[in-house]
Amino acid sequence: MTTTQAAIDFALMPVLGDIARYHARVRRDATALTFEGRATTFGEFDRHTNRVANALLAAGVTPGRRIAYIGKNSDHYFEALIGAAKIGAVMTPIGWRLAPPEVAYIVADSDAALVFVGPEVIGHAEEVVRLLASSPGIIAMEPGDHAYPVFETWRDAASDTDASIPISAGDVAVQLYTSGTTGKPKGAMLTHANILSGRRAAAEAKMDWNDWGPDDVSLVAMPVAHIGGTGWGLVGLFNGAKGVVAREFDPLRVLDFIEHDRVSKMFMVPAAMQIVVRQPRAREVDYSRLKYILYGASPIPLDLLRECMEVFGCGFCQQYGMTETCGTIVYLPPEDHDPAGTPRMRAAGVPMPGVEIKVIDEAGASVPTGTVGEVATRSVANMPGYWNLPEATAATIDAEGWLRTGDAGYLDADGYLYIHDRVKDMIISGAENIYPAEVESAIYGHPAVAEVAVVGVPDDKWGEAVKAFVVLKPGAEADAGSIIDFARSRIAHFKTPKSVDFIDALPRNASGKILRKDLREPYWAGRTRRVN
């Protein structure tokens, strides 16, 4: 086998910092990352991450301390991530589209010592700092009209000697925030072992779609604040491949990357796939170098998948997972992708190597094959828990290590997992996780609103759209636009309702709980799945 994997000793990379060290030894002059004309070899990547590590130490960042990153994608993000990992610090990437109060909450909750800020949100930095009880240090990722230290200058003032701080594979390396049903985001703690052990097992399993060669080029276009962005970027680095980092997802630029950067593997969410494949130029691009598209984070319509298979002409592999499992735990291999649309095309797939899957009832007991219940999983990729939230952790992970996904599904006789619905009320719009309680909390402050319930309804472009049902206070008046504008001032734009219905009363059960399923039902009637 003439692949990079065949030559890589994955056992020599038990922690994230070892990725830079190992590949600097065995492929020092090979390109690790490119970003907007800037290329970094693995040797340079190792030295740069050493400098970041020493700069963090000089700034007082100690092992276990959190740092934060808010901005669009950058090669320098991965330098900050690996540099922090080399001293046992924890990277907390934050979505650049979040509103300043949301950013401030995560920075405060994680107690981040430093915040690395991209140019697209540098104007929010002062507002975020004003909302915090104590101010973290700010490092600007790029030069501009500001007085903050600039990343490259800050980095290069430090030594490039390895700090050689002992790191355990069980130490937390990344903390990704995922919205919760309480309305406040929860910090999912991911250890070095969580991130790398599953990737190592997958590499050793020699699955064709997961086999990386010395000439493979990976496109990192999904946001790094998601496991799909950070995780995919790390997979490429782990396998010694060249990573082409896109500042943000731009469908026209994606086609350019595929054609001009000779991209061979990429990960996209279905909403992104739809935008790319519908571009007029999509049928003119040379895809001869493209081997596989991995897709996931939300379900995909069969017709869209057929169209993508026809246009891109490469292998496809569905990925099912969640932030709390470091991404993929179930995959639908390329050989199960049949343009004829076999029943298996509706499956999420089979467990990744080392992953256990079962379907349980409310009491936690396994249900028979073909019976719908909550999907639970156990593997080395499962997070140890949520940051400073022992009760939420206990409600998600049991004493035997089984993690409840919150998704309803069933297993067939061949062990394939099918996702049927959601146990939780989460909305997935354009692969962004949105929880009703978070949106409802934002709307409740409107002076005319007495009650509100939020649900997800089908949307041809984004999979689902946020819809609000509002009960007005007696004598109050409001229109949909004022409700949406009010929410937009308090939460990220992608979380705000796309439509608002005014009703006299919310449907509730005997205990007073809002029956969101009754609100959703008219919009999902006639569909086999209550996810889109």
C-alpha positions in Angstrom: 0.0 0.0 0.0 1.5 3.3 -1.1 -0.4 5.5 1.3 0.6 8.0 4.0 -1.3 5.8 6.5 0.9 2.8 5.7 4.0 4.9 6.6 2.6 6.6 9.7 3.1 5.3 13.2 -0.1 6.6 14.8 1.0 5.3 18.2 3.6 8.1 18.2 0.8 10.7 18.3 -1.1 10.1 21.5 -1.7 13.8 22.1 -2.4 16.7 19.7 1.0 18.3 20.1 2.6 15.1 18.8 0.9 15.7 15.4 3.2 18.7 14.8 6.2 17.0 16.3 5.8 13.7 14.4 5.2 15.1 10.9 8.0 17.6 11.3 10.3 14.7 11.8 9.0 12.5 8.9 7.8 15.1 6.3 9.3 18.4 7.4 9.2 20.0 3.9 5.7 18.8 3.0 2.9 21.4 3.1 0.7 21.1 6.2 -1.7 24.0 5.6 -2.4 26.7 3.0 -4.5 29.8 3.6 -5.1 32.6 1.1 -1.7 32.2 -0.6 0.2 31.4 2.6 1.7 28.0 2.8 3.2 26.3 6.0 5.3 23.2 5.9 5.1 20.6 8.7 8.5 21.8 9.9 7.3 25.4 10.1 4.0 24.3 11.7 5.9 22.6 14.5 8.1 25.6 15.1 5.1 28.0 15.0 3.2 25.9 17.5 6.2 25.9 19.8 6.3 29.6 19.7 2.6 29.8 20.4 3.1 27.5 23.4 5.9 29.6 24.8 3.9 32.8 24.2 1.0 31.4 26.1 3.2 30.4 29.0 4.7 33.9 29.0 1.1 35.3 29.2 0.5 33.2 32.3 -1.6 30.5 30.6 -1.1 27.4 32.7 -2.1 23.7 31.9 -5.9 23.3 32.1 -6.6 27.0 31.5 -8.9 27.9 28.6 -8.2 30.2 25.8 -10.8 31.2 23.2 -10.9 31.9 19.5 -13.7 33.8 17.7 -13.4 34.3 14.0 -13.7 32.7 10.7 -11.4 29.9 9.6 -7.6 30.5 9.5 -4.5 28.4 9.4 -3.4 30.4 12.4 -6.3 29.0 14.4 -4.8 25.5 14.1 -1.4 26.9 15.2 -3.1 28.4 18.3 -5.0 25.1 18.9 -1.9 22.8 18.7 0.3 25.4 20.5 -2.2 25.4 23.4 -2.3 21.6 23.4 1.5 21.5 23.7 1.2 23.1 27.2 -2.0 21.4 28.3 -4.2 24.5 27.7 -7.6 24.1 26.2 -8.9 25.7 23.0 -12.4 27.1 23.1 -13.5 28.1 19.5 -16.6 30.3 19.4 -18.9 30.9 16.5 -18.2 34.2 14.8 -21.9 34.7 14.0 -22.9 34.8 17.7 -24.1 38.0 19.2 -21.8 39.8 21.7 -23.8 38.7 24.8 -23.6 35.1 23.6 -19.8 35.4 23.1 -19.4 37.0 26.5 -21.3 34.2 28.2 -19.0 31.6 26.7 -15.8 33.6 27.4 -17.0 34.0 31.0 -18.2 30.5 31.5 -14.9 29.0 30.2 -12.9 31.6 32.1 -10.7 32.2 29.1 -7.4 33.8 29.8 -6.8 35.0 26.3 -9.2 35.6 23.3 -7.9 35.4 19.8 -10.1 37.5 17.6 -10.5 37.4 13.8 -10.8 40.6 11.7 -14.5 40.0 11.0 -15.4 40.4 14.7 -12.7 42.7 16.0 -15.3 45.4 16.3 -17.2 43.3 18.8 -14.2 42.8 21.1 -14.7 45.9 23.2 -18.4 45.3 23.5 -17.7 41.7 24.7 -15.1 42.9 27.2 -17.6 45.5 28.6 -20.0 42.6 29.3 -17.4 40.7 31.3 -16.7 41.0 35.0 -13.0 40.5 34.3 -11.2 41.3 31.0 -9.2 38.6 29.2 -6.3 39.5 27.0 -7.1 40.1 23.4 -4.9 38.9 20.4 -5.9 40.1 17.0 -5.5 37.4 14.3 -4.7 40.0 11.6 -3.4 43.6 11.4 -6.0 46.3 11.2 -7.5 49.5 12.7 -7.1 48.4 16.3 -4.5 48.6 19.1 -4.4 44.9 20.0 -1.3 42.7 19.6 -1.2 40.9 16.3 -1.0 37.1 16.3 2.2 36.7 14.1 4.1 39.4 16.0 3.0 38.0 19.3 3.8 34.4 18.2 7.2 35.2 16.7 8.5 37.1 19.8 8.6 33.8 21.6 11.1 30.9 21.4 10.6 28.1 19.0 12.0 25.6 21.4 9.6 22.8 22.5 8.3 23.6 26.0 8.3 19.8 26.7 5.5 20.0 29.2 4.1 16.5 30.0 0.6 16.0 28.7 -1.7 13.1 29.3 -4.0 11.7 26.6 -6.8 12.1 29.2 -6.3 15.8 29.5 -8.9 18.1 27.9 -7.7 19.7 24.7 -10.8 21.3 23.1 -14.0 22.7 24.6 -16.8 23.1 22.1 -20.0 24.8 23.2 -23.3 23.3 22.2 -26.6 24.9 23.0 -28.7 23.2 25.6 -32.4 22.8 26.4 -31.9 25.2 29.4 -31.2 27.9 26.9 -27.5 28.3 28.0 -24.7 26.7 26.0 -22.8 23.8 27.5 -19.0 23.3 27.1 -18.4 19.8 25.8 -14.9 18.8 27.0 -13.0 16.8 24.5 -9.7 15.1 25.5 -6.7 14.3 23.4 -7.7 10.6 23.6 -11.3 11.5 22.6 -10.1 13.2 19.5 -7.2 10.9 18.4 -8.0 7.4 19.6 -11.1 7.0 17.3 -9.1 8.5 14.4 -6.3 6.0 15.1 -8.8 3.1 15.2 -10.4 4.2 11.9 -7.0 4.5 10.2 -5.9 1.1 11.4 -9.2 -0.4 10.0 -8.1 0.4 6.4 -11.4 1.6 5.1 -10.9 2.9 1.6 -12.8 6.1 2.1 -10.7 6.9 5.2 -7.4 5.9 3.6 -5.1 8.9 3.0 -2.3 9.0 0.4 0.8 11.3 0.2 -0.9 13.4 -2.4 -4.2 13.9 -0.7 -5.5 17.4 -0.3 -8.2 18.2 2.3 -10.5 21.2 2.1 -11.3 22.7 5.5 -14.4 24.8 4.8 -16.7 24.2 7.7 -16.6 26.6 10.6 -13.9 25.7 13.2 -16.4 26.5 16.0 -18.0 23.2 15.1 -16.6 19.7 15.4 -17.0 19.5 11.6 -14.5 22.2 11.1 -12.0 21.6 13.9 -12.3 17.9 13.7 -11.9 17.7 10.0 -8.9 20.0 10.1 -7.2 17.8 12.7 -8.0 14.6 10.7 -6.0 15.9 7.8 -3.1 17.0 9.9 -3.1 13.7 11.8 -2.8 11.8 8.5 -0.1 14.1 7.2 -2.2 15.5 4.4 -2.2 19.0 3.0 -5.0 21.1 4.4 -6.5 23.9 2.3 -8.2 26.2 4.8 -11.0 28.3 3.5 -11.8 31.5 5.5 -15.5 30.7 5.2 -17.8 28.5 3.2 -18.3 30.2 -0.2 -19.9 27.9 -2.9 -18.0 29.6 -5.7 -14.7 29.4 -3.9 -15.3 25.7 -3.0 -15.5 25.0 -6.8 -12.2 26.9 -7.2 -10.5 25.0 -4.4 -11.6 21.7 -6.0 -10.3 22.6 -9.4 -7.2 24.7 -8.7 -6.0 23.2 -5.3 -6.5 19.6 -6.5 -8.8 18.8 -3.5 -9.2 15.1 -3.1 -11.3 14.9 0.2 -13.7 17.3 1.8 -16.4 17.4 4.4 -19.7 19.3 3.8 -23.1 19.6 5.4 -26.0 18.9 3.2 -27.1 22.5 3.0 -23.7 23.4 1.7 -23.7 20.5 -0.8 -27.0 21.8 -2.2 -25.6 25.4 -2.7 -22.5 24.1 -4.4 -24.1 21.6 -6.7 -26.7 24.2 -7.8 -24.1 26.7 -9.0 -24.2 27.1 -12.8 -20.5 26.4 -13.0 -20.8 23.1 -11.0 -21.2 21.1 -14.1 -18.1 22.6 -15.8 -15.5 21.9 -13.1 -12.9 19.1 -13.4 -13.5 16.7 -10.5 -11.0 14.1 -11.6 -8.9 14.6 -8.4 -11.9 14.5 -6.0 -12.0 11.0 -4.4 -14.6 11.4 -1.6 -17.1 13.8 -0.1 -17.9 13.1 3.5 -21.2 14.7 4.5 -23.2 14.9 7.7 -24.4 17.1 10.6 -28.0 16.9 9.3 -30.1 14.5 7.2 -29.9 14.8 3.4 -32.8 14.5 0.9 -32.3 11.5 -1.4 -32.9 13.6 -4.5 -30.1 16.0 -3.5 -27.7 13.1 -2.8 -28.5 11.6 -6.3 -27.8 14.9 -7.9 -24.4 15.3 -6.0 -23.4 11.8 -7.0 -24.1 12.5 -10.6 -22.3 15.9 -10.7 -19.3 15.3 -8.5 -18.7 11.7 -9.7 -16.8 10.7 -6.5 -17.4 8.4 -3.6 -19.8 9.6 -0.8 -19.7 8.7 2.9 -22.3 9.8 5.3 -21.1 10.8 8.8 -23.4 10.7 11.9 -22.3 12.0 15.2 -22.4 14.9 17.6 -20.1 17.3 19.4 -20.1 15.2 22.5 -18.7 12.2 20.5 -16.0 14.2 18.7 -18.0 13.9 15.5 -18.4 10.7 13.5 -19.6 7.5 15.4 -21.6 6.0 12.5 -20.9 6.0 8.8 -22.7 5.0 5.6 -20.0 3.6 3.4 -19.7 4.5 -0.3 -20.8 1.1 -1.4 -24.2 1.6 0.2 -24.8 4.7 -1.9 -27.0 3.6 -4.7 -28.5 6.2 -7.1 -31.5 3.9 -7.4 -32.4 4.8 -3.8 -32.3 1.5 -1.9 -33.8 1.5 1.6 -30.3 1.5 3.0 -29.8 5.0 1.5 -32.0 6.2 4.3 -29.7 4.8 7.0 -27.2 6.8 9.0 -25.0 3.7 8.6 -22.9 1.3 10.8 -20.7 2.0 13.8 -17.2 3.2 13.4 -14.4 0.9 14.6 -14.5 0.7 18.4 -17.9 2.4 18.6 -20.9 0.7 20.3 -24.5 1.7 19.4 -27.7 0.6 21.1 -31.3 1.9 21.1 -33.0 2.3 24.5 -36.3 3.1 26.0 -37.0 5.8 28.6 -35.8 3.5 31.4 -32.5 2.8 29.6 -33.3 -0.7 28.6 -32.4 -1.9 25.1 -35.3 -2.3 22.7 -35.8 -5.0 20.1 -34.4 -4.7 16.5 -36.6 -2.4 14.4 -38.1 -0.7 17.4 -37.7 3.1 17.7 -36.0 4.4 20.8 -33.3 6.8 21.9 -29.9 6.2 20.3 -27.1 5.7 22.8 -23.4 5.2 22.1 -20.2 4.2 24.0 -16.7 4.6 22.7 -13.3 6.2 23.4 -14.6 9.3 21.5 -17.3 10.1 24.1 -16.5 13.3 26.0 -15.8 13.0 29.8 -18.6 15.6 30.4 -19.8 19.2 30.3 -17.6 21.9 31.8 -18.7 22.6 35.4 -22.1 20.9 34.8 -22.1 17.6 36.7 -25.9 17.2 36.6 -26.1 17.7 32.9 -23.2 15.3 32.5 -24.9 12.7 34.6 -28.1 13.1 32.6 -26.2 12.5 29.4 -23.7 9.8 30.3 -24.5 6.9 32.6 -22.2 5.0 35.0 -21.3 2.5 32.3 -20.2 5.1 29.8 -23.3 5.1 27.5 -24.0 8.6 26.1 -27.6 9.5 25.2 -27.6 11.3 21.9 -31.1 12.7 22.1 -31.9 11.3 18.7 -34.7 8.7 18.2 -33.9 5.8 15.8 -33.8 2.1 15.3 -31.3 -0.6 14.3 -32.1 -3.1 11.6 -31.1 -6.8 11.5 -27.8 -5.9 9.9 -26.8 -3.4 12.5 -27.5 -0.3 10.4 -28.8 2.7 12.3 -31.8 4.7 11.0 -32.6 8.1 12.5 -36.3 8.6 12.9 -36.9 11.7 14.9 -35.5 13.7 17.8 -36.0 12.9 21.5 -35.0 16.5 22.2 -36.5 19.5 20.6 -33.3 20.7 18.8 -33.7 22.3 15.4 -31.0 21.8 12.8 -30.9 24.7 10.2 -28.0 24.6 7.8 -26.3 22.2 10.1 -26.4 24.8 13.0 -27.9 23.3 16.2 -30.6 25.6 17.6 -32.5 24.9 20.8 -36.0 26.3 21.2 -35.4 27.4 24.8 -32.6 29.7 23.7 -34.7 31.4 21.0 -37.8 31.6 23.3 -35.7 33.2 26.0 -34.7 35.9 23.5 -38.3 36.6 22.4 -39.8 36.6 25.9 -38.3 40.0 26.6 -40.4 41.6 23.9 -42.8 43.9 25.8 -45.9 42.6 23.8 -45.1 38.9 24.3 -46.9 36.8 27.0 -45.8 33.4 25.8 -43.8 31.9 23.0 -42.9 28.4 21.7 -40.4 27.7 19.0 -40.2 24.7 16.6 -38.4 23.7 13.5 -40.4 23.4 10.2 -39.2 22.0 6.8 -37.1 24.3 4.7 -36.0 23.4 1.2 -32.7 25.3 1.5 -31.6 24.9 5.1 -33.3 21.7 6.1 -35.3 23.3 8.8 -36.3 26.9 9.6 -37.1 28.4 13.0 -40.7 29.2 13.5 -42.2 31.0 16.6 -45.7 30.8 17.9 -46.5 33.9 20.0 -49.3 34.6 22.5 -49.6 38.4 23.0 -50.3 40.1 26.3 -53.9 41.4 26.6 -54.3 44.5 24.6 -50.8 44.4 23.2 -50.0 44.6 19.5 -47.0 43.4 17.5 -46.2 42.1 14.1 -43.9 39.3 12.9 -41.2 41.8 11.9 -40.9 43.4 15.3 -40.6 40.0 17.0 -37.9 38.9 14.6 -36.0 42.1 14.9 -36.1 42.0 18.7 -34.8 38.4 18.7 -32.0 39.3 16.3 -30.7 42.0 18.6 -30.2 39.4 21.4 -29.1 36.2 19.6 -27.3 35.2 16.4 -29.1 35.8 13.1 -29.3 32.2 12.2 -31.2 31.4 15.4 -33.8 34.1 14.9 -37.3 33.0 13.7 -37.9 33.0 9.9 -41.6 33.3 10.6 -44.0 34.1 13.4 -47.6 33.0 14.0 -49.8 34.7 16.6 -52.1 32.3 18.4 -54.5 32.6 21.4 -52.9 29.9 23.5 -50.1 27.4 23.4 -51.1 23.7 23.4 -50.1 22.1 26.8 -50.4 18.7 28.4 -52.0 18.1 31.9 -48.8 19.1 33.7 -48.5 22.3 31.7 -45.7 21.3 29.4 -45.9 22.9 26.0 -46.7 20.3 23.3 -44.2 21.3 20.6 -45.0 18.2 18.7 -48.6 19.5 18.2 -47.3 22.8 16.8 -44.9 21.0 14.5 -47.2 18.3 13.2 -49.1 20.2 10.5 -45.8 21.2 8.9 -44.4 17.6 8.9 -47.5 15.7 8.1 -47.0 13.1 5.3 -43.3 12.9 5.9 -41.7 9.6 7.0 -39.2 11.4 9.2 -39.7 14.3 11.5 -36.2 15.6 10.5 -35.4 17.2 7.2 
